[in-house]
């Protein structure tokens, strides 16, 4: 049986404050490791779940288990490095599009920032932020590419 201790308004919970500080520090570190001076709100909203998810990937020192991560204990899912850690968050990628008809002159790749693996898809895939439209898209194949000054300017121009 789980016993909940609900706190009152304006009452501090001292055991949760270090966790909040850790998440804030990780988000700041992630933001400052990126080549962008500013990001659209939609991407910032993806940063917090990304950081908290990665904190649960490895077993903490002094935790319940020295071998199993909190994520594995709660969900039973093991970490798949190739799926969840291989491509860094907000890397510049080319999302491969399969236009119909396939013999047209339409572009075959879309400039995107990598958000993460497609969570709700059993087939796999990737969630990417389309730089041209500002929307999250799902795609099956991506190619990591080096970020250029033009891409940095395009991402920062989305704020205007």
Rosetta silent file (secondary structure, phi, psi, omega in degrees, C-alpha in Angstrom):
SEQUENCE: XXXXXXXXXXXXXXXXXXXXXXXXXXXXXXXXXXXXXXXXXXXXXXXXXXXXXXXXXXXXXXXXXXXXXXXXXXXXXXXXXXXXXXXXXXXXXXXXXXXXXXXXXXXXXXXXXXXXXXXXXXXXXXXXXXXXXXXXXXXXXXXXXXXXXXXXXXXXXXXX
SCORE:     score description
SCORE:     0.000 S_00000001
   1 L     0.000  139.456  179.806    0.000    0.000    0.000 S_00000001
   2 L  -101.916  128.952  177.836    1.254    3.482   -0.855 S_00000001
   3 L  -102.757  122.685  179.607    0.768    6.266    1.695 S_00000001
   4 L   -96.307  141.629  175.157    0.531    9.762    0.236 S_00000001
   5 L  -119.714   96.365 -178.568    1.501   12.871    2.150 S_00000001
   6 L   -82.643  132.015 -178.342   -0.176   15.813    0.419 S_00000001
   7 L   -92.388  155.704  178.651    1.301   19.173    1.312 S_00000001
   8 L   -82.093  166.248  177.073   -0.631   22.352    1.955 S_00000001
   9 L   -61.849  141.724  179.181   -0.354   25.508   -0.123 S_00000001
  10 L    65.405   16.396  178.281    2.841   27.503    0.510 S_00000001
  11 L  -103.618  126.484 -177.564    4.364   24.561    2.386 S_00000001
  12 L   -84.566  142.988  173.639    7.834   23.513    1.240 S_00000001
  13 L  -109.915  102.697 -171.906    8.847   19.917    0.779 S_00000001
  14 H   -65.056  -26.731 -178.567   12.575   19.896    1.484 S_00000001
  15 H   -78.393  -15.396  178.356   13.172   16.431   -0.027 S_00000001
  16 H   -95.230  -20.678 -177.314   11.839   17.514   -3.463 S_00000001
  17 H   -63.469  -40.303  175.980   13.746   20.787   -3.756 S_00000001
  18 H   -61.922  -34.627  177.464   17.143   19.169   -4.558 S_00000001
  19 H   -65.742  -41.203  177.986   15.452   17.211   -7.384 S_00000001
  20 H   -63.624  -42.089  178.266   13.959   20.414   -8.783 S_00000001
  21 H   -63.919  -39.244  178.564   17.361   22.112   -8.628 S_00000001
  22 H   -62.707  -43.753  179.928   18.971   19.158  -10.414 S_00000001
  23 H   -65.169  -43.532  178.468   16.433   19.327  -13.228 S_00000001
  24 H   -60.835  -43.133  179.371   16.862   23.101  -13.556 S_00000001
  25 H   -63.852  -41.258  179.453   20.661   22.757  -13.698 S_00000001
  26 H   -66.357  -38.876  178.037   20.460   20.026  -16.339 S_00000001
  27 H   -65.600  -43.096  177.664   18.076   22.084  -18.484 S_00000001
  28 H   -62.151  -43.083  179.652   20.387   25.098  -18.238 S_00000001
  29 H   -64.265  -41.778  178.376   23.406   22.961  -19.122 S_00000001
  30 H   -63.863  -44.721  179.978   21.581   21.432  -22.086 S_00000001
  31 H   -61.551  -43.742 -176.895   20.439   24.846  -23.333 S_00000001
  32 H   -76.724  -12.970  174.762   23.915   26.354  -23.073 S_00000001
  33 H   -83.425  -11.612 -179.794   25.485   23.388  -24.869 S_00000001
  34 L   -84.845  154.944 -178.564   23.371   24.156  -27.941 S_00000001
  35 L   -80.776    3.022 -175.098   24.584   26.576  -30.633 S_00000001
  36 L   -96.835  146.013  177.315   21.366   28.652  -30.462 S_00000001
  37 L   -84.152  -25.429  178.896   20.908   31.891  -28.532 S_00000001
  38 L  -151.926  155.657 -179.569   17.158   31.311  -28.184 S_00000001
  39 L  -131.340  150.655  173.984   14.679   28.523  -28.891 S_00000001
  40 L   -62.490  152.124 -178.302   10.958   28.433  -29.663 S_00000001
  41 H   -57.070  -37.810 -178.537    8.727   27.657  -26.688 S_00000001
  42 H   -58.387  -39.438  179.215    7.665   24.342  -28.233 S_00000001
  43 H   -73.283  -36.214  176.718   11.275   23.114  -28.086 S_00000001
  44 H   -63.610  -34.952  178.118   11.761   24.385  -24.547 S_00000001
  45 H   -67.869  -21.622  176.103    8.688   22.378  -23.539 S_00000001
  46 H   -85.233  -17.235 -176.770   10.421   19.258  -24.856 S_00000001
  47 H   -70.096  -41.630 -176.634   13.607   19.941  -22.844 S_00000001
  48 H   -64.531  -48.079  175.881   12.149   19.285  -19.387 S_00000001
  49 H   -62.616  -34.938  178.880   10.756   15.812  -20.162 S_00000001
  50 H   -61.031  -46.694 -178.439   14.005   14.976  -21.979 S_00000001
  51 H   -66.364  -46.726 -178.122   16.104   15.864  -18.927 S_00000001
  52 H   -67.088  -34.446  177.022   13.879   14.101  -16.401 S_00000001
  53 H   -65.074  -43.217 -179.202   13.681   11.003  -18.595 S_00000001
  54 H   -68.924  -28.303  176.213   17.466   10.828  -18.904 S_00000001
  55 H   -64.627  -26.995 -179.039   17.855   11.194  -15.118 S_00000001
  56 L   -92.259    6.407 -178.928   15.922    7.937  -14.774 S_00000001
  57 L   -77.445  -29.606 -175.905   18.098    6.036  -17.272 S_00000001
  58 L  -121.123  150.913  179.360   20.822    5.008  -14.800 S_00000001
  59 L   -68.508  131.913  178.670   20.625    3.728  -11.231 S_00000001
  60 L   -77.792  153.386  174.900   21.334    6.493   -8.695 S_00000001
  61 L   -66.646  133.218 -179.360   23.929    6.043   -5.969 S_00000001
  62 L    75.740   14.564  179.927   22.200    4.990   -2.783 S_00000001
  63 L   -83.267 -169.629 -178.524   19.013    4.141   -4.681 S_00000001
  64 L   -64.386  -40.068 -177.337   16.788    1.107   -4.361 S_00000001
  65 L  -133.431  142.955  175.869   18.937   -0.959   -6.715 S_00000001
  66 L   -86.026  -10.196 -174.770   22.539   -0.734   -7.819 S_00000001
  67 L  -113.910  -30.188 -175.698   21.722   -2.573  -11.067 S_00000001
  68 L  -108.643  135.961 -179.958   18.270   -1.458  -12.189 S_00000001
  69 L   -76.655  160.393  175.956   17.366    2.093  -13.146 S_00000001
  70 H   -57.488  -37.557  178.765   14.241    3.786  -11.757 S_00000001
  71 H   -62.225  -43.733 -178.498   12.725    3.607  -15.229 S_00000001
  72 H   -69.142  -35.193  178.892   13.301   -0.131  -15.469 S_00000001
  73 H   -66.594  -44.093 -175.071   11.893   -0.729  -11.987 S_00000001
  74 H   -78.867  -46.637 -173.331    8.708    1.257  -12.648 S_00000001
  75 H  -100.250  -19.827 -176.376    7.999    0.476  -16.316 S_00000001
  76 L    81.098    5.070 -179.506    9.979   -2.721  -16.901 S_00000001
  77 L   -92.041  127.111  174.694   11.601   -1.156  -19.992 S_00000001
  78 L   -82.515  155.629  179.086   15.314   -1.610  -20.468 S_00000001
  79 L   -73.038  127.925  174.909   17.372    1.163  -21.993 S_00000001
  80 L  -106.696  100.450 -173.583   17.878    0.784  -25.742 S_00000001
  81 H   -59.698  -43.784 -177.410   20.982    2.872  -26.451 S_00000001
  82 H   -64.206  -30.979 -178.267   20.612    2.839  -30.233 S_00000001
  83 H   -87.322  -39.167 -168.271   17.042    4.066  -30.025 S_00000001
  84 H  -108.289  -14.225 -174.534   17.163    6.505  -27.112 S_00000001
  85 L  -127.852   -9.163 -172.115   20.715    7.826  -26.747 S_00000001
  86 L   -69.924  -39.130 -177.866   22.463    7.655  -30.107 S_00000001
  87 L  -104.077  121.261 -178.975   21.207   10.961  -31.519 S_00000001
  88 L   -65.201  149.416  179.128   21.653   14.001  -29.235 S_00000001
  89 L   -60.712  135.009  179.926   18.629   16.113  -28.385 S_00000001
  90 L    61.003   29.096  171.028   18.046   19.024  -30.822 S_00000001
  91 L   -71.997  151.036  175.758   20.706   17.841  -33.268 S_00000001
  92 E   -78.575  125.592 -179.526   20.259   19.085  -36.812 S_00000001
  93 E  -133.851  159.345  171.663   18.918   16.244  -38.950 S_00000001
  94 E  -105.552  114.548  178.547   17.512   15.732  -42.402 S_00000001
  95 E   -86.472  122.209 -176.163   14.173   13.946  -42.177 S_00000001
  96 E   -79.963  125.139 -179.086   13.680   11.861  -45.290 S_00000001
  97 L  -107.761  144.251  178.796   10.348   12.439  -46.955 S_00000001
  98 L  -111.751   85.358 -176.748    8.808   10.118  -49.518 S_00000001
  99 L   -69.870  152.281  175.992    6.802   12.459  -51.793 S_00000001
 100 L  -116.523  125.738   -2.688    4.047   11.129  -54.039 S_00000001
 101 L   -73.179  155.570 -173.511    4.620   10.853  -56.945 S_00000001
 102 L   -80.832   -4.993 -179.906    8.206    9.882  -56.328 S_00000001
 103 L  -101.272   19.941  179.579    9.507   11.132  -59.694 S_00000001
 104 L   -87.585  175.836  178.454    8.817   14.810  -58.964 S_00000001
 105 L   -93.030   13.388  178.929   11.337   17.549  -58.225 S_00000001
 106 L   -65.093  147.945  179.174   10.068   17.936  -54.660 S_00000001
 107 L   -62.668  145.896 -178.428   12.769   17.906  -51.978 S_00000001
 108 L   -95.308   -8.937 -179.097   13.529   14.498  -50.502 S_00000001
 109 E  -137.143  149.310 -178.901   14.653   15.771  -47.080 S_00000001
 110 E  -116.657  133.401  176.208   13.280   18.259  -44.567 S_00000001
 111 E   -69.796  122.970 -176.218   15.463   20.438  -42.314 S_00000001
 112 E  -142.557  163.913  167.409   14.641   19.436  -38.743 S_00000001
 113 E  -110.122  135.425 -175.910   15.868   19.407  -35.165 S_00000001
 114 E   -77.097  124.569  179.797   15.800   16.005  -33.497 S_00000001
 115 E   -98.402  -40.109  179.286   13.377   15.832  -30.572 S_00000001
 116 E   161.974  177.768  176.913   13.527   12.124  -29.774 S_00000001
 117 E   -69.086  151.897  177.775   12.422    8.653  -30.722 S_00000001
 118 L   -66.915  111.286 -172.082    8.759    8.200  -31.596 S_00000001
 119 L   -72.571  -42.807 -172.643    7.396    7.213  -28.200 S_00000001
 120 L   -97.894   24.637 -179.881    3.970    5.922  -29.176 S_00000001
 121 L  -119.949  124.376  178.255    5.055    3.983  -32.253 S_00000001
 122 L   -78.827  -18.807  179.412    5.860    0.288  -32.116 S_00000001
 123 L   -80.042  -12.490 -175.709    7.444    0.470  -35.592 S_00000001
 124 L    97.975 -161.025 -178.869   10.053    2.949  -34.429 S_00000001
 125 L   114.696 -176.158 -173.559   10.718    6.281  -36.034 S_00000001
 126 E  -139.322  146.051  171.197   11.695    9.709  -34.883 S_00000001
 127 E   -99.932  127.697 -176.941   10.008   12.900  -33.733 S_00000001
 128 E  -132.530  148.970  177.170   11.546   15.960  -35.355 S_00000001
 129 E   -95.336  113.685 -179.473   10.872   19.686  -35.225 S_00000001
 130 E   -72.970  116.863 -176.230   10.353   20.979  -38.761 S_00000001
 131 L   -66.868  -33.800 -177.879   12.310   24.234  -38.982 S_00000001
 132 L   -71.576  -39.673 -175.118   10.235   25.537  -41.914 S_00000001
 133 L  -103.431  -21.148 -177.012    6.800   25.018  -40.338 S_00000001
 134 L    77.583   19.605 -179.277    7.557   24.950  -36.604 S_00000001
 135 L  -112.600  156.137  175.180    5.628   21.694  -36.182 S_00000001
 136 E   -85.475  128.789  178.987    6.614   18.322  -34.769 S_00000001
 137 E  -122.264  155.686  173.594    6.657   15.630  -37.442 S_00000001
 138 E  -105.749  135.142  178.601    7.182   11.877  -37.311 S_00000001
 139 E  -141.263  154.579 -175.790    9.529   10.332  -39.810 S_00000001
 140 L   -85.299  -40.350 -177.289   10.927    6.888  -40.369 S_00000001
 141 L  -124.350  141.270  175.343   14.456    7.754  -41.529 S_00000001
 142 E  -137.284  159.551  175.044   16.780   10.625  -40.627 S_00000001
 143 E  -128.835  126.570  177.532   20.348   11.615  -41.372 S_00000001
 144 E   -74.703  134.808 -179.351   22.438   13.581  -38.881 S_00000001
 145 L  -132.643  154.846  177.365   24.075   16.613  -40.485 S_00000001
 146 L   -70.607  140.282  179.878   26.398   19.324  -39.164 S_00000001
 147 L   -76.009  137.873 -179.719   24.607   22.471  -38.073 S_00000001
 148 L  -112.627  169.891  178.201   25.403   25.544  -40.167 S_00000001
 149 H   -62.901  -33.219  178.740   25.071   29.263  -39.528 S_00000001
 150 H   -65.745  -38.483  178.828   22.027   29.321  -41.837 S_00000001
 151 H   -68.824  -42.381  177.638   20.259   26.690  -39.717 S_00000001
 152 H   -59.454  -45.071  178.733   21.067   28.574  -36.499 S_00000001
 153 H   -64.184  -38.109  179.882   19.677   31.762  -38.025 S_00000001
 154 H   -66.801  -39.834  178.733   16.541   29.937  -39.229 S_00000001
 155 H   -67.263  -43.348 -179.945   15.849   28.494  -35.756 S_00000001
 156 H   -70.309  -25.567  178.210   16.385   31.844  -34.063 S_00000001
 157 H   -72.947  -17.533  178.181   14.193   33.554  -36.690 S_00000001
 158 L   -66.611  -17.349 -179.018   11.254   31.392  -35.583 S_00000001
 159 L   -79.494  -19.172 -174.590   10.988   33.561  -32.470 S_00000001
 160 L   -82.203    0.000    0.000   10.203   36.707  -34.447 S_00000001
